[in-house]
Each structure stands twice: as C-alpha cells, then as structure tokens.
Amino acid sequence: MNTVIVGYLDTPEGNAALRAASQEAKTRAAQLIVVHSSRGGVMLDGGEAVALKSALTEVKDDLDAHGVPFQIRNLVRGKEPAEDLLEMVGEYSAELIVLGNPQRSPVGKLILGSQLQRVLMHAPCPVLVVRASHE
C-alpha cells in the first residue's frame, strides 16, 4: 500500500501538516503514518503526557471520521525527531513526507530548524512543507 508520513506535533504547524497529509493520503489512496517523536527520548512529565495522549486521541478520532487509513507512531527511543522520521520513511517505503514549517526568528531557524533541514537534505522521497494559517 502507498504510504504518506507526517511529522506531528500538537501545534498550529503540526495540525496544518496533519490536514495536508490527510488530504494527500486520500488523493493517493495511501495509508497515513502519523509520527510523533520525543526529542532525545525524553520522558514527558504527567501533565505533558496527558496533553499528548489527548492530542493523539483527537488525531485518531479526526482521521477515523474522515475515513483515512492510518497508524500513529508515538516514538520515545532516544533519537532526534528527524532520525525517527527518516527511519519511519524507510520502514514504510513512504512516497511522501509532510511537515509543518514553524515561523521562527533567524536565531530560532538556526537552532530549531535543523530537524526540518535534516529531513529535507536526507529524505529519499518528496517532502511537502506546509505553514499554518495565521488569520
């Protein structure tokens, strides 16, 4: 089966990426793999864990409602998010990666944009980068 992978965070950009990936999966008759990776395998505290579980439950409910075949991979393996994402691309032989592009300051782009840059530089398939609408 064809596969689209989306890097997901519970942010406006992450939700924009999820919407775009869901549409791409429908258009391509593909399964959607939603990948959430905790940076460096850091365990979440109680409040963060509850918030993440709630966000991923909403993702599941939304994708179920739209009839998109999907899997959610919540990874806590001690790896950087880009590394986790690229491994999932290989594991599922993905044909597309979808990522959100956060708006950042120039310094923030140097530090936090490295994950996006790494995926763009090393992805074996096309990468769709989307922005959240800031209305």
MODELLER restraints for C-alpha pairs under 7 A, 6 or more apart:
rsr = mdl.restraints
at = mdl.atoms
rsr.add(forms.Gaussian(group=physical.xy_distance, feature=features.Distance(at['CA:1:A'], at['CA:30:A']), mean=6.29, stdev=0.5))
rsr.add(forms.Gaussian(group=physical.xy_distance, feature=features.Distance(at['CA:1:A'], at['CA:31:A']), mean=6.97, stdev=0.5))
rsr.add(forms.Gaussian(group=physical.xy_distance, feature=features.Distance(at['CA:2:A'], at['CA:30:A']), mean=4.50, stdev=0.5))
rsr.add(forms.Gaussian(group=physical.xy_distance, feature=features.Distance(at['CA:2:A'], at['CA:31:A']), mean=6.29, stdev=0.5))
rsr.add(forms.Gaussian(group=physical.xy_distance, feature=features.Distance(at['CA:2:A'], at['CA:94:A']), mean=6.87, stdev=0.5))
rsr.add(forms.Gaussian(group=physical.xy_distance, feature=features.Distance(at['CA:2:A'], at['CA:95:A']), mean=6.79, stdev=0.5))
rsr.add(forms.Gaussian(group=physical.xy_distance, feature=features.Distance(at['CA:3:A'], at['CA:30:A']), mean=4.98, stdev=0.5))
rsr.add(forms.Gaussian(group=physical.xy_distance, feature=features.Distance(at['CA:3:A'], at['CA:31:A']), mean=4.92, stdev=0.5))
rsr.add(forms.Gaussian(group=physical.xy_distance, feature=features.Distance(at['CA:3:A'], at['CA:32:A']), mean=5.89, stdev=0.5))
rsr.add(forms.Gaussian(group=physical.xy_distance, feature=features.Distance(at['CA:3:A'], at['CA:92:A']), mean=6.71, stdev=0.5))
rsr.add(forms.Gaussian(group=physical.xy_distance, feature=features.Distance(at['CA:3:A'], at['CA:94:A']), mean=4.72, stdev=0.5))
rsr.add(forms.Gaussian(group=physical.xy_distance, feature=features.Distance(at['CA:3:A'], at['CA:95:A']), mean=5.88, stdev=0.5))
rsr.add(forms.Gaussian(group=physical.xy_distance, feature=features.Distance(at['CA:4:A'], at['CA:21:A']), mean=6.78, stdev=0.5))
rsr.add(forms.Gaussian(group=physical.xy_distance, feature=features.Distance(at['CA:4:A'], at['CA:25:A']), mean=5.96, stdev=0.5))
rsr.add(forms.Gaussian(group=physical.xy_distance, feature=features.Distance(at['CA:4:A'], at['CA:30:A']), mean=6.49, stdev=0.5))
rsr.add(forms.Gaussian(group=physical.xy_distance, feature=features.Distance(at['CA:4:A'], at['CA:31:A']), mean=6.29, stdev=0.5))
rsr.add(forms.Gaussian(group=physical.xy_distance, feature=features.Distance(at['CA:4:A'], at['CA:32:A']), mean=4.95, stdev=0.5))
rsr.add(forms.Gaussian(group=physical.xy_distance, feature=features.Distance(at['CA:4:A'], at['CA:33:A']), mean=6.23, stdev=0.5))
rsr.add(forms.Gaussian(group=physical.xy_distance, feature=features.Distance(at['CA:4:A'], at['CA:94:A']), mean=5.59, stdev=0.5))
rsr.add(forms.Gaussian(group=physical.xy_distance, feature=features.Distance(at['CA:4:A'], at['CA:95:A']), mean=6.02, stdev=0.5))
rsr.add(forms.Gaussian(group=physical.xy_distance, feature=features.Distance(at['CA:4:A'], at['CA:96:A']), mean=4.97, stdev=0.5))
rsr.add(forms.Gaussian(group=physical.xy_distance, feature=features.Distance(at['CA:4:A'], at['CA:97:A']), mean=5.97, stdev=0.5))
rsr.add(forms.Gaussian(group=physical.xy_distance, feature=features.Distance(at['CA:5:A'], at['CA:32:A']), mean=5.82, stdev=0.5))
rsr.add(forms.Gaussian(group=physical.xy_distance, feature=features.Distance(at['CA:5:A'], at['CA:33:A']), mean=4.74, stdev=0.5))
rsr.add(forms.Gaussian(group=physical.xy_distance, feature=features.Distance(at['CA:5:A'], at['CA:34:A']), mean=6.07, stdev=0.5))
rsr.add(forms.Gaussian(group=physical.xy_distance, feature=features.Distance(at['CA:5:A'], at['CA:89:A']), mean=6.84, stdev=0.5))
rsr.add(forms.Gaussian(group=physical.xy_distance, feature=features.Distance(at['CA:5:A'], at['CA:94:A']), mean=6.50, stdev=0.5))
rsr.add(forms.Gaussian(group=physical.xy_distance, feature=features.Distance(at['CA:5:A'], at['CA:96:A']), mean=6.29, stdev=0.5))
rsr.add(forms.Gaussian(group=physical.xy_distance, feature=features.Distance(at['CA:5:A'], at['CA:97:A']), mean=4.82, stdev=0.5))
rsr.add(forms.Gaussian(group=physical.xy_distance, feature=features.Distance(at['CA:5:A'], at['CA:98:A']), mean=6.23, stdev=0.5))
rsr.add(forms.Gaussian(group=physical.xy_distance, feature=features.Distance(at['CA:6:A'], at['CA:17:A']), mean=6.76, stdev=0.5))
rsr.add(forms.Gaussian(group=physical.xy_distance, feature=features.Distance(at['CA:6:A'], at['CA:18:A']), mean=6.40, stdev=0.5))
rsr.add(forms.Gaussian(group=physical.xy_distance, feature=features.Distance(at['CA:6:A'], at['CA:21:A']), mean=6.15, stdev=0.5))
rsr.add(forms.Gaussian(group=physical.xy_distance, feature=features.Distance(at['CA:6:A'], at['CA:33:A']), mean=6.32, stdev=0.5))
rsr.add(forms.Gaussian(group=physical.xy_distance, feature=features.Distance(at['CA:6:A'], at['CA:34:A']), mean=5.12, stdev=0.5))
rsr.add(forms.Gaussian(group=physical.xy_distance, feature=features.Distance(at['CA:6:A'], at['CA:35:A']), mean=6.03, stdev=0.5))
rsr.add(forms.Gaussian(group=physical.xy_distance, feature=features.Distance(at['CA:6:A'], at['CA:97:A']), mean=5.69, stdev=0.5))
rsr.add(forms.Gaussian(group=physical.xy_distance, feature=features.Distance(at['CA:6:A'], at['CA:98:A']), mean=4.66, stdev=0.5))
rsr.add(forms.Gaussian(group=physical.xy_distance, feature=features.Distance(at['CA:6:A'], at['CA:99:A']), mean=5.97, stdev=0.5))
rsr.add(forms.Gaussian(group=physical.xy_distance, feature=features.Distance(at['CA:7:A'], at['CA:34:A']), mean=6.31, stdev=0.5))
rsr.add(forms.Gaussian(group=physical.xy_distance, feature=features.Distance(at['CA:7:A'], at['CA:35:A']), mean=4.99, stdev=0.5))
rsr.add(forms.Gaussian(group=physical.xy_distance, feature=features.Distance(at['CA:7:A'], at['CA:36:A']), mean=6.14, stdev=0.5))
rsr.add(forms.Gaussian(group=physical.xy_distance, feature=features.Distance(at['CA:7:A'], at['CA:85:A']), mean=6.79, stdev=0.5))
rsr.add(forms.Gaussian(group=physical.xy_distance, feature=features.Distance(at['CA:7:A'], at['CA:98:A']), mean=6.55, stdev=0.5))
rsr.add(forms.Gaussian(group=physical.xy_distance, feature=features.Distance(at['CA:7:A'], at['CA:99:A']), mean=5.45, stdev=0.5))
rsr.add(forms.Gaussian(group=physical.xy_distance, feature=features.Distance(at['CA:8:A'], at['CA:14:A']), mean=5.05, stdev=0.5))
rsr.add(forms.Gaussian(group=physical.xy_distance, feature=features.Distance(at['CA:8:A'], at['CA:18:A']), mean=6.78, stdev=0.5))
rsr.add(forms.Gaussian(group=physical.xy_distance, feature=features.Distance(at['CA:8:A'], at['CA:34:A']), mean=6.29, stdev=0.5))
rsr.add(forms.Gaussian(group=physical.xy_distance, feature=features.Distance(at['CA:8:A'], at['CA:35:A']), mean=5.69, stdev=0.5))
rsr.add(forms.Gaussian(group=physical.xy_distance, feature=features.Distance(at['CA:8:A'], at['CA:36:A']), mean=5.13, stdev=0.5))
rsr.add(forms.Gaussian(group=physical.xy_distance, feature=features.Distance(at['CA:9:A'], at['CA:36:A']), mean=6.37, stdev=0.5))
rsr.add(forms.Gaussian(group=physical.xy_distance, feature=features.Distance(at['CA:10:A'], at['CA:55:A']), mean=6.46, stdev=0.5))
rsr.add(forms.Gaussian(group=physical.xy_distance, feature=features.Distance(at['CA:12:A'], at['CA:132:A']), mean=5.61, stdev=0.5))
rsr.add(forms.Gaussian(group=physical.xy_distance, feature=features.Distance(at['CA:13:A'], at['CA:100:A']), mean=4.60, stdev=0.5))
rsr.add(forms.Gaussian(group=physical.xy_distance, feature=features.Distance(at['CA:13:A'], at['CA:101:A']), mean=6.09, stdev=0.5))
rsr.add(forms.Gaussian(group=physical.xy_distance, feature=features.Distance(at['CA:13:A'], at['CA:102:A']), mean=5.88, stdev=0.5))
rsr.add(forms.Gaussian(group=physical.xy_distance, feature=features.Distance(at['CA:13:A'], at['CA:131:A']), mean=5.77, stdev=0.5))
rsr.add(forms.Gaussian(group=physical.xy_distance, feature=features.Distance(at['CA:13:A'], at['CA:132:A']), mean=4.76, stdev=0.5))
rsr.add(forms.Gaussian(group=physical.xy_distance, feature=features.Distance(at['CA:14:A'], at['CA:100:A']), mean=5.24, stdev=0.5))
rsr.add(forms.Gaussian(group=physical.xy_distance, feature=features.Distance(at['CA:16:A'], at['CA:100:A']), mean=6.52, stdev=0.5))
rsr.add(forms.Gaussian(group=physical.xy_distance, feature=features.Distance(at['CA:16:A'], at['CA:130:A']), mean=6.70, stdev=0.5))
rsr.add(forms.Gaussian(group=physical.xy_distance, feature=features.Distance(at['CA:16:A'], at['CA:131:A']), mean=6.56, stdev=0.5))
rsr.add(forms.Gaussian(group=physical.xy_distance, feature=features.Distance(at['CA:16:A'], at['CA:132:A']), mean=5.26, stdev=0.5))
rsr.add(forms.Gaussian(group=physical.xy_distance, feature=features.Distance(at['CA:17:A'], at['CA:98:A']), mean=5.93, stdev=0.5))
rsr.add(forms.Gaussian(group=physical.xy_distance, feature=features.Distance(at['CA:17:A'], at['CA:99:A']), mean=5.31, stdev=0.5))
rsr.add(forms.Gaussian(group=physical.xy_distance, feature=features.Distance(at['CA:17:A'], at['CA:100:A']), mean=4.88, stdev=0.5))
rsr.add(forms.Gaussian(group=physical.xy_distance, feature=features.Distance(at['CA:17:A'], at['CA:130:A']), mean=5.90, stdev=0.5))
rsr.add(forms.Gaussian(group=physical.xy_distance, feature=features.Distance(at['CA:21:A'], at['CA:98:A']), mean=5.82, stdev=0.5))
rsr.add(forms.Gaussian(group=physical.xy_distance, feature=features.Distance(at['CA:22:A'], at['CA:32:A']), mean=6.83, stdev=0.5))
rsr.add(forms.Gaussian(group=physical.xy_distance, feature=features.Distance(at['CA:22:A'], at['CA:68:A']), mean=6.85, stdev=0.5))
rsr.add(forms.Gaussian(group=physical.xy_distance, feature=features.Distance(at['CA:25:A'], at['CA:31:A']), mean=6.03, stdev=0.5))
rsr.add(forms.Gaussian(group=physical.xy_distance, feature=features.Distance(at['CA:25:A'], at['CA:32:A']), mean=5.95, stdev=0.5))
rsr.add(forms.Gaussian(group=physical.xy_distance, feature=features.Distance(at['CA:26:A'], at['CA:68:A']), mean=6.54, stdev=0.5))
rsr.add(forms.Gaussian(group=physical.xy_distance, feature=features.Distance(at['CA:31:A'], at['CA:68:A']), mean=6.92, stdev=0.5))
rsr.add(forms.Gaussian(group=physical.xy_distance, feature=features.Distance(at['CA:31:A'], at['CA:69:A']), mean=4.91, stdev=0.5))
rsr.add(forms.Gaussian(group=physical.xy_distance, feature=features.Distance(at['CA:31:A'], at['CA:70:A']), mean=5.27, stdev=0.5))
rsr.add(forms.Gaussian(group=physical.xy_distance, feature=features.Distance(at['CA:32:A'], at['CA:69:A']), mean=6.19, stdev=0.5))
rsr.add(forms.Gaussian(group=physical.xy_distance, feature=features.Distance(at['CA:32:A'], at['CA:70:A']), mean=4.46, stdev=0.5))
rsr.add(forms.Gaussian(group=physical.xy_distance, feature=features.Distance(at['CA:32:A'], at['CA:71:A']), mean=6.47, stdev=0.5))
rsr.add(forms.Gaussian(group=physical.xy_distance, feature=features.Distance(at['CA:33:A'], at['CA:70:A']), mean=5.56, stdev=0.5))
rsr.add(forms.Gaussian(group=physical.xy_distance, feature=features.Distance(at['CA:33:A'], at['CA:71:A']), mean=4.97, stdev=0.5))
rsr.add(forms.Gaussian(group=physical.xy_distance, feature=features.Distance(at['CA:33:A'], at['CA:72:A']), mean=5.91, stdev=0.5))
rsr.add(forms.Gaussian(group=physical.xy_distance, feature=features.Distance(at['CA:34:A'], at['CA:71:A']), mean=6.19, stdev=0.5))
rsr.add(forms.Gaussian(group=physical.xy_distance, feature=features.Distance(at['CA:34:A'], at['CA:72:A']), mean=4.69, stdev=0.5))
rsr.add(forms.Gaussian(group=physical.xy_distance, feature=features.Distance(at['CA:34:A'], at['CA:73:A']), mean=5.99, stdev=0.5))
rsr.add(forms.Gaussian(group=physical.xy_distance, feature=features.Distance(at['CA:35:A'], at['CA:72:A']), mean=6.14, stdev=0.5))
rsr.add(forms.Gaussian(group=physical.xy_distance, feature=features.Distance(at['CA:35:A'], at['CA:73:A']), mean=4.88, stdev=0.5))
rsr.add(forms.Gaussian(group=physical.xy_distance, feature=features.Distance(at['CA:35:A'], at['CA:74:A']), mean=6.06, stdev=0.5))
rsr.add(forms.Gaussian(group=physical.xy_distance, feature=features.Distance(at['CA:35:A'], at['CA:85:A']), mean=6.78, stdev=0.5))
rsr.add(forms.Gaussian(group=physical.xy_distance, feature=features.Distance(at['CA:36:A'], at['CA:73:A']), mean=6.20, stdev=0.5))
rsr.add(forms.Gaussian(group=physical.xy_distance, feature=features.Distance(at['CA:36:A'], at['CA:74:A']), mean=4.77, stdev=0.5))
rsr.add(forms.Gaussian(group=physical.xy_distance, feature=features.Distance(at['CA:36:A'], at['CA:75:A']), mean=6.03, stdev=0.5))
rsr.add(forms.Gaussian(group=physical.xy_distance, feature=features.Distance(at['CA:37:A'], at['CA:74:A']), mean=5.99, stdev=0.5))
rsr.add(forms.Gaussian(group=physical.xy_distance, feature=features.Distance(at['CA:37:A'], at['CA:75:A']), mean=4.69, stdev=0.5))
rsr.add(forms.Gaussian(group=physical.xy_distance, feature=features.Distance(at['CA:37:A'], at['CA:76:A']), mean=6.12, stdev=0.5))
rsr.add(forms.Gaussian(group=physical.xy_distance, feature=features.Distance(at['CA:37:A'], at['CA:81:A']), mean=5.17, stdev=0.5))
rsr.add(forms.Gaussian(group=physical.xy_distance, feature=features.Distance(at['CA:37:A'], at['CA:84:A']), mean=6.70, stdev=0.5))
rsr.add(forms.Gaussian(group=physical.xy_distance, feature=features.Distance(at['CA:38:A'], at['CA:75:A']), mean=6.35, stdev=0.5))
rsr.add(forms.Gaussian(group=physical.xy_distance, feature=features.Distance(at['CA:38:A'], at['CA:76:A']), mean=5.34, stdev=0.5))
rsr.add(forms.Gaussian(group=physical.xy_distance, feature=features.Distance(at['CA:38:A'], at['CA:81:A']), mean=6.80, stdev=0.5))
rsr.add(forms.Gaussian(group=physical.xy_distance, feature=features.Distance(at['CA:39:A'], at['CA:79:A']), mean=6.47, stdev=0.5))
rsr.add(forms.Gaussian(group=physical.xy_distance, feature=features.Distance(at['CA:39:A'], at['CA:80:A']), mean=5.12, stdev=0.5))
rsr.add(forms.Gaussian(group=physical.xy_distance, feature=features.Distance(at['CA:39:A'], at['CA:81:A']), mean=5.77, stdev=0.5))
rsr.add(forms.Gaussian(group=physical.xy_distance, feature=features.Distance(at['CA:40:A'], at['CA:78:A']), mean=4.19, stdev=0.5))
rsr.add(forms.Gaussian(group=physical.xy_distance, feature=features.Distance(at['CA:40:A'], at['CA:79:A']), mean=4.71, stdev=0.5))
rsr.add(forms.Gaussian(group=physical.xy_distance, feature=features.Distance(at['CA:40:A'], at['CA:80:A']), mean=5.24, stdev=0.5))
rsr.add(forms.Gaussian(group=physical.xy_distance, feature=features.Distance(at['CA:41:A'], at['CA:76:A']), mean=4.45, stdev=0.5))
rsr.add(forms.Gaussian(group=physical.xy_distance, feature=features.Distance(at['CA:41:A'], at['CA:77:A']), mean=4.86, stdev=0.5))
rsr.add(forms.Gaussian(group=physical.xy_distance, feature=features.Distance(at['CA:41:A'], at['CA:78:A']), mean=3.56, stdev=0.5))
rsr.add(forms.Gaussian(group=physical.xy_distance, feature=features.Distance(at['CA:41:A'], at['CA:79:A']), mean=6.05, stdev=0.5))
rsr.add(forms.Gaussian(group=physical.xy_distance, feature=features.Distance(at['CA:42:A'], at['CA:76:A']), mean=6.95, stdev=0.5))
rsr.add(forms.Gaussian(group=physical.xy_distance, feature=features.Distance(at['CA:81:A'], at['CA:115:A']), mean=6.78, stdev=0.5))
rsr.add(forms.Gaussian(group=physical.xy_distance, feature=features.Distance(at['CA:82:A'], at['CA:115:A']), mean=5.19, stdev=0.5))
rsr.add(forms.Gaussian(group=physical.xy_distance, feature=features.Distance(at['CA:82:A'], at['CA:118:A']), mean=6.41, stdev=0.5))
rsr.add(forms.Gaussian(group=physical.xy_distance, feature=features.Distance(at['CA:82:A'], at['CA:119:A']), mean=5.75, stdev=0.5))
rsr.add(forms.Gaussian(group=physical.xy_distance, feature=features.Distance(at['CA:86:A'], at['CA:119:A']), mean=6.84, stdev=0.5))
rsr.add(forms.Gaussian(group=physical.xy_distance, feature=features.Distance(at['CA:86:A'], at['CA:123:A']), mean=6.58, stdev=0.5))
rsr.add(forms.Gaussian(group=physical.xy_distance, feature=features.Distance(at['CA:95:A'], at['CA:125:A']), mean=5.71, stdev=0.5))
rsr.add(forms.Gaussian(group=physical.xy_distance, feature=features.Distance(at['CA:95:A'], at['CA:126:A']), mean=6.99, stdev=0.5))
rsr.add(forms.Gaussian(group=physical.xy_distance, feature=features.Distance(at['CA:96:A'], at['CA:125:A']), mean=5.79, stdev=0.5))
rsr.add(forms.Gaussian(group=physical.xy_distance, feature=features.Distance(at['CA:96:A'], at['CA:126:A']), mean=5.25, stdev=0.5))
rsr.add(forms.Gaussian(group=physical.xy_distance, feature=features.Distance(at['CA:96:A'], at['CA:127:A']), mean=5.86, stdev=0.5))
rsr.add(forms.Gaussian(group=physical.xy_distance, feature=features.Distance(at['CA:97:A'], at['CA:126:A']), mean=6.45, stdev=0.5))
rsr.add(forms.Gaussian(group=physical.xy_distance, feature=features.Distance(at['CA:97:A'], at['CA:127:A']), mean=4.71, stdev=0.5))
rsr.add(forms.Gaussian(group=physical.xy_distance, feature=features.Distance(at['CA:97:A'], at['CA:128:A']), mean=6.13, stdev=0.5))
rsr.add(forms.Gaussian(group=physical.xy_distance, feature=features.Distance(at['CA:98:A'], at['CA:127:A']), mean=5.80, stdev=0.5))
rsr.add(forms.Gaussian(group=physical.xy_distance, feature=features.Distance(at['CA:98:A'], at['CA:128:A']), mean=4.73, stdev=0.5))
rsr.add(forms.Gaussian(group=physical.xy_distance, feature=features.Distance(at['CA:98:A'], at['CA:129:A']), mean=5.88, stdev=0.5))
rsr.add(forms.Gaussian(group=physical.xy_distance, feature=features.Distance(at['CA:99:A'], at['CA:128:A']), mean=6.34, stdev=0.5))
rsr.add(forms.Gaussian(group=physical.xy_distance, feature=features.Distance(at['CA:99:A'], at['CA:129:A']), mean=4.94, stdev=0.5))
rsr.add(forms.Gaussian(group=physical.xy_distance, feature=features.Distance(at['CA:99:A'], at['CA:130:A']), mean=6.32, stdev=0.5))
rsr.add(forms.Gaussian(group=physical.xy_distance, feature=features.Distance(at['CA:100:A'], at['CA:129:A']), mean=5.62, stdev=0.5))
rsr.add(forms.Gaussian(group=physical.xy_distance, feature=features.Distance(at['CA:100:A'], at['CA:130:A']), mean=4.94, stdev=0.5))
rsr.add(forms.Gaussian(group=physical.xy_distance, feature=features.Distance(at['CA:100:A'], at['CA:131:A']), mean=5.71, stdev=0.5))
rsr.add(forms.Gaussian(group=physical.xy_distance, feature=features.Distance(at['CA:101:A'], at['CA:129:A']), mean=6.10, stdev=0.5))
rsr.add(forms.Gaussian(group=physical.xy_distance, feature=features.Distance(at['CA:101:A'], at['CA:130:A']), mean=5.75, stdev=0.5))
rsr.add(forms.Gaussian(group=physical.xy_distance, feature=features.Distance(at['CA:101:A'], at['CA:131:A']), mean=5.19, stdev=0.5))
rsr.add(forms.Gaussian(group=physical.xy_distance, feature=features.Distance(at['CA:102:A'], at['CA:131:A']), mean=6.77, stdev=0.5))
rsr.add(forms.Gaussian(group=physical.xy_distance, feature=features.Distance(at['CA:120:A'], at['CA:127:A']), mean=6.66, stdev=0.5))
